[in-house]
Amino acid sequence: MVTSIDQLDLSKSYTYADYMTWQFDGMVELIQGKIFKRSPAPGKAHQEISSNIQGVIWNHLRKKKCKVFHAPFDVRLPSINKKEVDTVVQPDICVICDTSKLDDQGCNGAPDWIIEILSKGTAKKDLNEKFDLYQHAGVKEYWIVHPKDQTVLVYLLENGQYTLQQNRPYTNSDQIPSTIFTDLVLEMEEVFE
């Protein structure tokens, strides 16, 4: 039984089956079998932004089929050229419309929409590894929120590749439309309130 992350060889590859046996306090994510330690608990600004965004989305989806979830919530994504699940991530916010993907452990398959809120310890992973991972898995809409700059980048999946929704980040008093939910618009002032 693994009760400490120190018992794991971080140079090895692991699967979701391995992940489910670990019983230690530290949170980790698996990306293509590699362990990534989660940063300490997010700060106040991160949590306020997350709550603001999730609140608007939750209210919009109330009594609808699609569901919104926030971290910690396991999302298991398909492996590249492997039969076993070797990727488990915990996006800050995700929306799943195909409820057959939901089970007691979280989501098995790509959410329709993922929002990551950058922090000092996660920015590189969110902008690189997770960007590629979400694109490959088929996440239709990926938002990257920069708390320090108070900007949001919106990527849409088109022909298997992410494209930036507009030529610049959303800033100041912009309105951010969702592509998946054409009647949902987030106000930048609400996001960073």
KAWOJO-V617720 format. One record per residue. RES is the residue in one small letter. PHI is phi in whole degrees, -180 to 180 (none if undefined). OMEGA is omega as a letter, one per 20 degrees, with the letter a starting at -180 (999 if undefined). Layout:
# KAWOJO-V617720
RES/PHI/OMEGA  RES/PHI/OMEGA
This chain:
# KAWOJO-V617720
m/none/r  v/-95/a  t/-113/r  s/-146/r  i/-61/r  d/-65/r  q/-80/a  l/-96/r  d/-90/a  l/-69/r  s/-89/a  k/-87/r  s/-101/a  y/-128/r  t/-118/r  y/-63/r  a/-60/r  d/-63/a  y/-52/a  m/-69/a  t/-92/a  w/-73/a  q/-131/r  f/-128/a  d/-73/a  g/-66/r  m/-90/r  v/-134/r  e/-124/r  l/-110/r  i/-125/a  q/51/r  g/86/a  k/-94/a  i/-85/r  f/-122/r  k/-69/r  r/-78/r  s/-66/r  p/-57/a  a/-48/r  p/-61/r  g/-77/a  k/-59/a  a/-62/r  h/-57/a  q/-68/r  e/-64/r  i/-63/r  s/-59/r  s/-63/r  n/-61/a  i/-67/a  q/-61/r  g/-61/r  v/-65/a  i/-66/a  w/-58/a  n/-62/r  h/-66/a  l/-89/a  r/-51/r  k/66/r  k/-115/a  k/-67/a  c/-69/a  k/-126/r  v/-110/r  f/-133/r  h/-130/a  a/-64/i  p/-81/r  f/-152/a  d/-71/r  v/-119/r  r/-97/a  l/-113/a  p/-63/r  s/-77/r  i/-92/r  n/60/r  k/-136/r  k/-89/a  e/-91/r  v/-72/r  d/-126/r  t/-134/r  v/-136/a  v/-122/r  q/-129/r  p/-61/r  d/-60/r  i/-143/r  c/-144/r  v/-121/a  i/-122/r  c/-101/r  d/-90/a  t/-68/r  s/-69/r  k/-79/a  l/-89/r  d/-145/a  d/-63/a  q/-90/a  g/134/a  c/-120/r  n/-110/a  g/129/a  a/-75/r  p/-64/r  d/-77/a  w/-145/r  i/-128/r  i/-124/r  e/-113/r  i/-107/a  l/-67/r  s/-138/a  k/-53/a  g/-83/a  t/-117/a  a/-55/a  k/-60/a  k/-65/a  d/-66/a  l/-84/a  n/-117/a  e/-57/a  k/-70/r  f/-56/a  d/-64/a  l/-62/a  y/-66/r  q/-62/a  h/-63/a  a/-74/r  g/96/r  v/-67/a  k/-69/a  e/-138/a  y/-131/r  w/-107/r  i/-119/a  v/-102/r  h/-104/a  p/-61/a  k/-65/a  d/-85/a  q/53/r  t/-131/r  v/-136/r  l/-102/a  v/-119/r  y/-113/r  l/-118/r  l/-84/r  e/-133/a  n/55/r  g/79/a  q/-129/r  y/-79/r  t/-125/r  l/-70/a  q/-65/r  q/-139/a  n/-73/a  r/-146/r  p/-67/r  y/-73/a  t/-141/r  n/41/a  s/-101/r  d/-63/r  q/-109/a  i/-109/r  p/-84/r  s/-89/r  t/-80/a  i/-68/a  f/-114/a  t/-64/r  d/-99/r  l/-112/r  v/-132/r  l/-101/r  e/-87/r  m/-57/r  e/-63/r  e/-73/a  v/-61/a  f/-104/a  e/-57/999
